[in-house]
């Protein structure tokens, strides 16, 4: 069992372990733990995850946070005295490898579910594999379209399309932009799907795109990409890349002196505690969408996320929105299984996960659910933050996203009672 890295005191560590636990209080120790009050030593409950951690994109903050939470739960007694064994596989941004890894995890009969993953390429190949093998995936960070269109995958995050539409809404409805351009990568069913969403939203406002740029992952020439996006003189540009690429674009825009000429709005990846230091004070006032609550929010779940990361994760593990998603996916899984009881085999776990309705957390604007639906995008109401000094402050609170493609999601929520 992994030991916690650090906390101010043993008392502080005990408080975190108590908060991670899901059972009753032990009369002798006073610890809250899943009926044991001691570190879990029973037969492991094995869960898996596929993450893109290499190949030019690193989205591993989600699985690092999920692992940290599982370690905390295990220290407090696990689930009914059983520890959680976490198998994380890196697809290297390679769909063929992702397919092989999904087949490997599905073929491991000990694996009862998938939790906390985040991949740019896996969902298209993993979804059918999960379905054939009676597996459910509580995904931390869905990226390509297939993550949101599978009956067996339910992302905790809002996703790049919803986040992009939300960013465009801010540019149009708050700033008053009339000519909106977009910059994104050309990973299939990511950048193109995301940009389609913004174009669909703009159409509802009587606007058309001012020019959209798709580039290879990992920007090599940020100035060239920026100038291509500027060819029709937009008054707003929506940045839809991982944070390092977005930072490169902003640095190129600073060199061109564009801050007062163009409004740049970013998707959730920019909302990272390190991002202000990457781009500098020139970008004070820069706005990013946030798919979860503010990183420094002093609400119970969000505070626990930070405490768990401090106690059980590496100091270098990002404290970003996708880390929040990994923590929340793990917490949803643990809370659900702690209530399920009985034999926690693959079939029982799948039934419990599919039955999740109206899961509430202060990290989300609206309730989350899995549900027996063909599509999943429960997180579709997001927030906005703005850079101030070396940090971020709230710019706009929970705002429903106006993506026309979400209507079937709204219909399913109402018909199946998933959020009430």
N, C-alpha and C positions, 0 to 999 in steps of 0.2 A: 504494500500500500504506500502510495506517495505521501511524504510528510509535507506539511504546510511550509512555505518558504519563510514567511515572516509575518509578525503582527506585533503591536506595541507590547502586549502582555499575554500571559496565559489566559487571563480572564477575558480579554478581548477575543482570543481564539475560541474559547468556550461559547461565547455569545454567537459567533458565526456558525459554529457547529450546531448549536441549538436551533438557529434560524433555518439551517439547511435540513433539519430533521423533520420527519412527518408523523411521528407516533406520539405516544404518551410520555409523561414524565416518569423517570426512574426514581422510585422512592428513596433509594440509598444515595445515589449520586446527584439527584436533582437535574440531571441532563435530560433534555428532550431528544429522544432517539426512537427509531422505529421499533419500539418494544424491547430493546436490548440495553440501551445506555452505554454500549461498548462498540468499538469498531466492528464493522460487519465482517463475519468470517464464514458465512454459509456458502451454499452453492451459488456461483456468480450468475447474475442476469446479464447476458451478453447483448450489447447493441452495437451497431456499426454506423459509419458515416463515410461519405465520399466528399473530398474537398479538393479544390484547385489551390495548391500551395506552391506550384512551380510552373515553368513553361512560359514565364513572362508576366504572370499575374499571381499574387499571393493573397488569397481570401481566407487564410487559415485562422483568423482571429475568432471566427465562430466556433470552431472545434476546440480551440484552446480554452475558450470560456466554458463550453459544455463539459469538457474534461475537468476543469477546475471545480465546477458545481458537483459533478459526480464524485470527485475525490472528497469534497466536503460532506456530501450525503453518506458516503461510505464510512467516514470517520465518526458519524453519528449513529451508526447502526444499519445503514443501507435501507433496503426495502424489505421489511419483515426479517431483518437479520442477514439478508443476502446482499453482497456488494454488487455494484454495477461494473462490469468489464467493458471497456470502451475500445473498439477497434476502428481506427481512423486510417483511411487509404487516400493517397494523393494521386489524382488522375493526370497531373502534369499538363493540363489543358489539351488532352488527347482523347477524343471520343472513343477510339478503339480500346484504349487502356481503361477508360471509364466503364465500358461494357464488360471487360474482363474482370474488373474489380467488383462490379455489381453481381456478376455471375458467381464470383468467389464468395461474396458475403451471403448471397441467397443460398448457396450450396452448403454453408455452414449451419447445420441444424440447431446449433446453440443460439444463433442470432434470432432475437425475437422481434426486433424493430430497427429502424434507422432513425437517428436523432442528431440534430445539430449540424448537419452538413452544409456545404456551400460550394457549388461548382458552376463553372461557366459552360460545361459541356455534358454533364452526366445525365440530366433529367430526361433527355430525349431517348436515351438507351436504357436507363435504369427503371423508368416508370413501368414499361411492359414486363420487365424482369420481376419487379416487386409484385405486380399483379399475378403473374404466373405462379409465384411462390408464396402467396398469402402474406405479404409483408406490407407494412405501412411506414411512411417516412414523414416524421415531424421535422421538416427541413428548416434550418435556421435562416438561410439566405437563398431564396430562389433568384436565379438570374435569367436564364433563357426562358422563352415562352412555354416550353414543355413543362417547366416546374409548376406552372399555374393551370395546366390543362390535363392533369392526371388525376384519376380517382384515388390513387394511392399515395399522392404527395400533397402535403399541405404546408406551404411556407409560412413561417412566423412573420417574415418581413413583408413590406408592401411590394417590393420588386422594382426593377429599373423603369418599367413603363409607367406604373402609377407615380413613382417618384419624379419622373420626367414631366408627366402631365401636371403634377403638383407644382413643379418648378416653373413651368410655363404659365400656370394660373397666377403665380406670384408676379411674374414679369408683366403679364397683361393686366391683371385686375388690381394690383397694388401699385406697380410702377407706371402703368399706362403704356406699355410697349405696343407698337403696331407692326413691327417687322422683326420676327423672331427666327433666328437660325439655330442650328444644332450641331454639336460635335460629339461623335461617338465612335466606338470601335466596330469593326466589321465581323466580329464573331457571329456566326449564323444564329438567327432568331434572338439576338440580343439587340445590337444597335439598330437594325432595320425595324424590328418590332417596336422598339422604344420610340424611334422617330415617327413611325406610323401613328402611335398614340398621340403624340404632340400635334401632328398634322390633323388628326381627327378632332382634337379639342379646338384647335385654331379655327377649323371650319365652322364649329358651332358658334364662334364669335364673329363670323364674317371675315376672317383673316386667312391668309395663305402663308406658307413657309417662305422665309427670305433666303433659303438655301441651307441644305443639310450636308454635312461632311461625314463620311465613313472612312476610317483609317485602320491600318493593321494594329493589333494590340502592341502596346509599348511604343509610344510616340518617339520617333527618331528625330524629326525636324518640326518642333512645335510652332515655329514661326510660319512655316509653309502651310501647316494645317490651319492656323489662325487666319492667315491671309486668304485662304480659300473660303473660310466661313464668312469673311468680311466682304466678299466680292459684290454682294448686293446691298452693302451698307446697312446691315441690321441695326436696330437700336437695342436688341437683347440677344444674348447667346446662351443657350442651355448646355452646360458641360455635363456629359453623361459617361465619363470614364472612371476607372479607378483613380484614387487620389493622386498618385505620383504624376499621371498624365494630365490631370486637371491642374495641378500645380505648375507643370511645365507650360501649359497654355496661358495661365495667368502671368507667369514671368515674361512670356513673349508679349502679352498684352501690355504689361507695364513698360517694356522697352519701346512699344509703339505709342505710349501715352494715351491709352484707350479708356481709362477708368471713368472719366467724365463724359465719354461719348457713347459708351455701350454698357448696358447692364448685364453683368454676368451672374447667372444663378446656377447653382450646382445641385446634383443629386446627392443622396445621403453619403456617398463615400467621402466627400470633403469634410463632413462633420466628424472630425477626429481631433483629439486634444493636441496633436502635434502639427496640424495643418497650418495654423496661424504662424508658427515659426518657420514653416517651409516657404510661405509666400511673402511674409513680412508686413510691416505696418502700412505700406502703400494700400493694401486691400482692406483696411478698416471699413466696416459697413457692408462687406461682401456677404451675400445671403446663400444659405444652403438649406435644402430640404432635410428633414429628420423623420425617419420612419418609426422611431421610438421616442420616448420621453427625453428630456435634456440629460446629457451625460452626468451633470452634477446635481440632478434633482434629488432632493432629500426625502423621497417617498420610499416606502418599505422595500418593495422589490428592487428598485433601482439602487438603493443604498446597499442592499444585500449583495447585488451583483458586484459593486465596487469592493466590498469587504472580501468576498470570495476570491476575486481576482488578486487582491493584495495578499491573501493568505495562501492561495493554492496555485497561482499562475506565475510564470516567469515575469520579472520586472519589465522585460521588453515586449511582452504580449500586448497588443494594442488595446486601449480602452476606447473603442469606437462603437458606432451603432451596430456593426455586425457582431461585435463581441456581446453586446446586449442581446442580439438575436440568438446567439448560441446559448447563452445563459438561460434565456426564456424558454427555448425549445427543450432544454434539459429539465427545467423546472416543471413545465407542462407534463412531460413524460413521467417524472417522479411523482408529482401530485396525483396524476391519473392512476398509476399503478398502485400507489399507497391505498387508494380507495377501492381498487378492484378486488383484492384478496384472491384466495383460491390458487390454483395452479397457474403460474405465469408462464405458460408456454406460448409459442408463436400465435396460435389461434386465439387464445384468451387475451393476449396483449393487443392483437389486431382489433378484436371486438371492442376492447376498452378504448383504444385510440379513436376508432371510427365513431364511437359514441360521444366524443367530446363536443359539448355545446356550451355556449355562454361562459367561456373561461375568461375571467377578468384579472387584469393586472394593471397596476399604475404605470407600467411601461408602455401600455397601449392606450390609444384614444377610445377604442370600441372593443367589445368582447371578441375573443378569438374562438374558432371552432374547427373541427375536422369535418365530421358529418359525412354521410353517404351521398356525396355529390360528385359530379363528373369534373368540375373545375373548383379550384380553391384559390381565393384571394381575400381572406377575411380581413387583412390589414389594408384598408383603403382610405383611412382618414389620418392625415399626417400633420406634422408641425413644421415650423421654419425657425432657423436660428441665424444670427448675424455676428460676424467677427467684431470683437471689441478688444483692443489691446492684444494680449497674448492668449485670449480665450474667446468664448462665445456667450451670447445672451439671447434670450427668446425674442424672436421677431414677430411671430404670429402663432397662436395656439391651434388646437385641433381643427382641421379644415377638410371637409369631404372632397375627394378627388372627382373631377368631372370628366372621366374617361368614358365615352359612350360604350366601350366594350364591357364595362362593368355591369351593365343592366341585368344580364342573366345571373350574376352573383347576387345582386339585390333581390331578385325574384326568388332565388333559392333560399336566401336568409329568411324571407317572409313566409314562404310556403312551408318550410321545414322547421321553423321556430329556432333557428340556430343561434340567435343572439339575444333571445328573450327568456 
